[in-house]
Amino acid sequence: MRLRLLFAALALAGCSVGERAASLQLRDAIARVRAAGEPVTFDELRGSRPSDDSDAAPDYRAGVALLADVDPQMLEDLLRAYRAASRSCPTMPPSHDVRARAHQVLSQSAAALAFLDDAARKASCHFAFGQESGELPAFTSFRRASALLSIRTLDLASAGAADRAADSLVSELQMLRVFQTEPVTISYLVRLALWERACLSLPAVLGAGTLSEPSLGDLERALARAEAPDQLQRSLEGERVWYLMWAATNLGPESRAPAASPPASASVSSDRRTTISPPAPR
């Protein structure tokens, strides 16, 4: 019996020593990442939050909240009908029934659309999904909002309202900013899907008529911003932050490197990543 207890004690001691060594290795790794000016927490990944009313995040939250009861399948069906009509040769408007249903849902969602349009005009977007909570973010809310914006864009384009259709597309492209504050792989993939959806409306917008110079400039800038070439790298940084957070939680306090202020270059980088200028005022 004593021999068994001795073996058990030795096994526990070995586990403790191994865990301590792993904790120290993780702490050193975190220190190296931080010394390189790269984020090791989600707060650092998000960067600084705007201190004024230029942050679009509250408007986006309010807008998608108002769409919570809208049937997403109904939106997808309407969007498919509008897409099919825009690709016909010659181009034909959707059926009367489709347009009537679209106008009804657009009218019922007017308040939500107003929030999304107001958000698109704001200078920055610091939208935090709270990835450290471990809960799957509500990405479906933005998929629903994206479908609604695409329906509005295609409806305006089919009516020949080229400038208004371009403005609607700009709003949809600007909404992609919500995925850029704390990106990880899944949010990066969702962003790609919604970016593709927005770009599919571009031919209909350009074919709706001659755009004014202000509308053309706004659309060109929105398309350029939506490319966000740093997002893949930032998503990999986000995945590393997620792993470091998970490992530190499981290995205990010894694995956590002391908090340190990031170098000036990192602060500038974070600000650049989370601040996107809106379309130029007309």
C-alpha positions in Angstrom: 0.0 0.0 0.0 2.8 2.4 0.9 4.6 1.5 -2.3 1.5 2.5 -4.3 1.2 5.8 -2.5 4.8 6.5 -3.2 4.4 5.8 -6.9 1.3 8.0 -6.9 3.2 10.8 -5.2 6.1 10.5 -7.6 3.7 10.6 -10.6 2.0 13.8 -9.3 5.3 15.4 -8.7 6.4 14.6 -12.2 3.3 16.1 -13.6 3.8 19.2 -11.5 7.4 19.6 -12.7 6.4 19.0 -16.3 3.5 21.5 -16.1 5.8 24.1 -14.5 8.4 23.7 -17.3 5.6 24.1 -19.9 4.3 27.2 -18.1 7.8 28.8 -18.0 8.3 28.0 -21.7 4.9 29.6 -22.6 5.7 32.7 -20.5 9.0 33.1 -22.4 7.2 32.7 -25.7 4.6 35.4 -24.7 7.5 37.7 -23.7 9.2 37.2 -27.1 5.9 37.9 -29.0 5.3 41.0 -26.9 8.9 42.2 -27.4 8.4 42.0 -31.1 5.5 44.5 -30.8 2.8 41.9 -31.7 -0.4 41.3 -29.7 -0.6 38.6 -27.0 -4.1 39.5 -25.7 -7.4 40.4 -27.5 -7.2 43.9 -26.0 -3.9 44.4 -27.7 -5.2 42.9 -30.9 -8.2 45.2 -30.9 -6.0 48.3 -30.5 -7.3 51.6 -29.1 -10.9 52.6 -29.2 -12.1 55.9 -30.5 -12.8 58.4 -27.7 -15.4 60.3 -29.7 -18.6 59.6 -31.6 -16.7 58.5 -34.7 -17.0 54.8 -33.8 -19.5 53.0 -36.0 -19.8 49.9 -33.7 -22.8 51.1 -31.6 -24.8 51.8 -34.8 -23.9 48.4 -36.2 -25.0 46.7 -33.0 -28.3 48.7 -33.0 -28.9 48.0 -36.7 -28.4 44.2 -36.6 -30.4 44.0 -33.3 -33.5 45.4 -35.1 -33.1 42.6 -37.7 -33.2 39.7 -35.2 -36.8 38.7 -36.2 -36.3 38.9 -40.0 -36.5 35.5 -41.6 -33.0 34.9 -43.1 -34.3 32.2 -45.5 -36.8 34.7 -46.9 -34.0 37.2 -47.5 -31.8 34.6 -49.2 -34.8 33.6 -51.5 -35.4 37.3 -52.4 -31.7 37.8 -53.1 -31.5 34.8 -55.3 -34.5 36.1 -57.3 -32.9 39.5 -57.8 -29.5 38.0 -58.7 -31.2 35.8 -61.4 -33.0 38.8 -62.8 -29.9 40.9 -62.9 -28.0 38.1 -64.8 -30.7 37.6 -67.5 -30.1 38.6 -71.0 -31.5 41.1 -71.7 -31.6 42.2 -68.1 -35.1 42.1 -66.7 -36.5 43.3 -63.4 -37.7 40.7 -60.9 -41.3 39.7 -60.9 -43.9 41.9 -59.4 -44.4 39.5 -56.5 -40.7 39.5 -55.7 -40.5 43.2 -55.8 -43.5 43.6 -53.6 -42.1 41.3 -51.0 -38.7 43.0 -51.1 -40.3 46.5 -50.8 -42.3 45.2 -47.8 -39.2 43.9 -45.9 -37.2 47.0 -46.8 -39.9 49.2 -45.5 -40.2 47.2 -42.3 -36.4 47.3 -41.9 -36.1 51.1 -42.5 -34.9 51.8 -39.0 -32.2 49.1 -39.1 -31.0 50.3 -42.6 -30.7 53.8 -41.3 -28.4 52.6 -38.5 -26.3 50.7 -41.0 -26.1 53.7 -43.3 -25.1 56.0 -40.5 -22.4 53.6 -39.4 -21.0 53.5 -42.9 -20.4 57.2 -42.8 -18.4 57.1 -39.5 -14.7 57.4 -39.5 -13.8 54.2 -37.6 -15.2 50.9 -36.4 -14.0 49.2 -33.2 -16.4 46.3 -33.1 -15.5 43.7 -30.4 -17.2 40.3 -30.6 -15.6 39.3 -27.3 -13.8 36.3 -28.7 -12.1 35.6 -25.3 -15.5 34.6 -23.9 -15.3 31.3 -25.7 -18.8 31.7 -27.2 -19.3 31.6 -31.0 -19.9 35.2 -32.1 -23.2 36.1 -33.7 -21.9 36.3 -37.2 -25.3 35.3 -38.6 -26.7 38.8 -37.6 -24.3 40.4 -40.1 -25.1 37.8 -42.8 -28.7 38.8 -42.5 -27.9 42.5 -42.6 -25.6 41.9 -45.7 -28.5 40.1 -47.5 -30.8 42.9 -46.8 -28.4 45.5 -48.1 -27.7 43.5 -51.2 -31.5 43.3 -51.9 -31.8 47.0 -51.5 -28.8 47.6 -53.8 -30.2 45.3 -56.6 -33.7 46.8 -56.2 -32.3 50.3 -56.7 -30.1 49.2 -59.6 -33.1 47.5 -61.3 -35.0 50.8 -61.0 -32.2 52.7 -62.7 -31.3 54.6 -59.5 -27.6 54.3 -60.1 -26.2 56.7 -57.4 -28.5 55.4 -54.7 -27.6 51.8 -55.6 -23.9 52.8 -55.3 -24.5 54.3 -51.9 -26.2 51.1 -50.8 -23.3 49.0 -52.0 -20.9 51.3 -50.1 -22.8 50.7 -46.9 -22.5 47.0 -47.5 -18.8 47.2 -48.1 -18.2 49.4 -45.1 -20.0 46.9 -42.8 -17.1 44.5 -43.4 -15.2 46.6 -40.9 -16.9 44.8 -38.0 -14.7 41.7 -38.7 -11.4 43.7 -38.7 -11.1 44.6 -35.0 -10.3 41.2 -33.5 -10.0 38.8 -36.5 -9.5 35.1 -36.2 -9.8 32.4 -38.9 -13.5 32.0 -38.7 -14.3 35.7 -38.8 -11.8 36.1 -41.7 -13.7 33.4 -43.7 -17.1 35.0 -42.9 -15.7 38.3 -44.0 -14.6 36.8 -47.3 -18.0 35.4 -47.9 -19.8 38.7 -47.3 -17.2 40.6 -49.4 -17.9 38.2 -52.3 -21.6 38.8 -51.8 -21.2 42.6 -52.0 -19.0 42.4 -55.1 -21.6 40.3 -56.9 -23.8 43.4 -56.9 -21.2 45.6 -58.6 -22.1 44.7 -62.2 -25.7 45.6 -61.6 -24.8 48.9 -60.0 -22.4 49.9 -62.8 -25.1 48.8 -65.4 -27.8 50.8 -63.8 -26.7 54.1 -65.4 -24.0 56.7 -65.3 -22.7 57.3 -61.8 -22.0 60.8 -60.6 -18.4 61.7 -59.9 -19.0 61.8 -56.1 -20.7 58.3 -56.1 -18.0 56.8 -58.3 -15.3 58.2 -56.0 -17.1 56.8 -52.9 -17.5 53.4 -54.5 -13.9 53.3 -55.6 -12.6 54.1 -52.1 -15.0 51.6 -50.5 -13.8 48.8 -52.8 -10.2 49.7 -52.1 -10.7 49.6 -48.3 -12.6 46.3 -48.5 -9.6 44.6 -49.9 -7.9 45.0 -46.5 -4.7 43.1 -47.5 -3.5 42.8 -43.9 -6.5 40.8 -42.7 -5.0 37.4 -43.3 -1.9 38.2 -41.2 -4.0 39.8 -38.5 -6.2 36.7 -38.5 -3.2 34.5 -37.8 -2.2 36.9 -35.0 -5.7 36.5 -33.6 -5.4 32.7 -33.7 -2.1 33.0 -31.8 -3.7 35.2 -29.3 -6.5 32.6 -28.9 -4.0 29.8 -28.4 -1.9 31.8 -25.9 -5.0 32.7 -23.9 -6.2 29.1 -23.9 -2.7 27.7 -22.9 -2.2 30.3 -20.2 -5.6 29.4 -18.7 -4.8 25.7 -18.6 -1.2 26.0 -17.4 -1.8 28.4 -14.7 -0.5 31.9 -13.6 3.2 31.0 -14.0 2.7 31.0 -17.8 1.5 34.6 -17.9 4.2 37.1 -18.8 4.1 40.4 -16.9 2.0 43.0 -18.6 4.0 45.6 -20.5 3.2 48.6 -22.6 3.6 47.8 -26.3 6.2 49.8 -28.1 5.2 52.9 -29.9 5.3 51.2 -33.3 2.8 48.6 -32.1 0.4 51.3 -30.9 0.5 53.0 -34.3 0.0 49.7 -36.1 -3.0 48.9 -33.9 -4.6 52.3 -34.6 -4.0 51.9 -38.3 -5.6 48.5 -38.3 -8.8 49.5 -36.6 -9.5 52.9 -38.1 -10.8 53.2 -41.7 -11.8 56.5 -43.2 -15.4 56.9 -44.5 -16.2 58.0 -48.0 -15.3 61.6 -48.7 -18.2 64.0 -47.9 -20.1 65.3 -50.9 
